[in-house]
Amino acid sequence: KLERSVRIAAVREVFEETNVLITSSQNNSGNISSQNLSEWRSQVQKDSTKFLSMCKNLNIQPNLNDCIPWTHWITPEEEKYRYDTYFYLTIFNQSIEAAHDDIESTRHD
């Protein structure tokens, strides 16, 4: 259950920070208008619980199987704020258009 939750959070974070949806190939994510996606992104950034509502509303399925575990970082105990963070890799078979959020990501090269 933790692994599934962490993967969903990873897919959600990618969407929030880059406007890229990692969905199963049989989904209709390519048919979602950029305006609709932008509106959902704004909602999800304000309330992460909206991500699964968005998926249901848009009839898409996060692709958790293509999230390849890469590394796991835990901040040192002496740090004021501690994070337990998992990182994943994924492969896209086509070119994607990312858009940084100007909050957590400010540019992409």
N, C-alpha and C positions, 0 to 999 in steps of 0.2 A: 504493500500500500504506500509506503514512503517513496519508493522508486517511482511509482506512477504519479504521485503528487508532485514530486520534484521535477519530473519531465513536463508535466502540465505547466508548472510555474516557469520552467525554462522557455517553453514555446510562447507563453504569455509575455514574458520579459522581452523576448525578441520582437514580438509585435509592438509592445509599448515603446521600445527604444528605436526600432528601425522601420516600423510599418510593414514588416514582412510577416506573412502568415505561413507557418509550416503546417501544411495540411496534407491529408492523403490524396493521392493522384486522382482518385475517383470522385473527389469533392468538386463542387462548383466554385471554388475560390477565385478562379479566373474570370468569373462572370459578375463579380461584385464591383459596383462602381467605386471609383476613387473617393467620391464624396461620401458614400455610405461607409466605406472603410475608415475614412477620416473621422466621421462622427462617432463610430464605435470606438476608435482608438482613444479619442478624447474621454469617452465615458469610462473605458477600462483604465486609463491613466489615473482617473479620479477615484475609481473603486475597482480593485482587481477582481472582485467577485463577479463583475459584469462579463468577464471573459467567457465563461461557459454559457451564459445567457446569449452572448453574441454568437457563439458557435451554433447553438440550437436555432436561433433566429435566422442565421444565414445558411443553415443546413450544411455545415462543414464539420469535419472531424480533425482535431489536432493529430499530427502524425508523430506519435510517441516512439514508434519503432525505428524511425530514422534518426533519432537523437542518440548519437554515439558517445558514450561516456568518455571524457577526456581527462579531467582532473577534479580534485576536490580540495578546496582551501578552507582552512579555519584560521582566523586571525589569532595572534598570540594572546595569551592570558593577560598580559600587562596592558593591553589596549583598552581604552575606555569603552569603545563599542566593539562587540564581538560579532563576527559573521561566520556562518557555516555555509559555504557556497559550493555548489556543484556546477561544473561547466561541461557542455556538450558540443559536439560538432555535428554538422549535417551537410549533405551534398545536394545541390540543386542541379538538375539536368538541363536547366535553361537559365538564361540571364534574368536577373531580378532587379527591380528598382527599389532601392532602400531610401528612406527619408529619416534622418536623425531627428531626435525629439527636442534638441536644444536644452535638455535638462541633464540627463545622464550620458547622452552621447551628443557631441557637438559637431562632429564631422565624420565623413567616411571617404576613404580613398580606394 
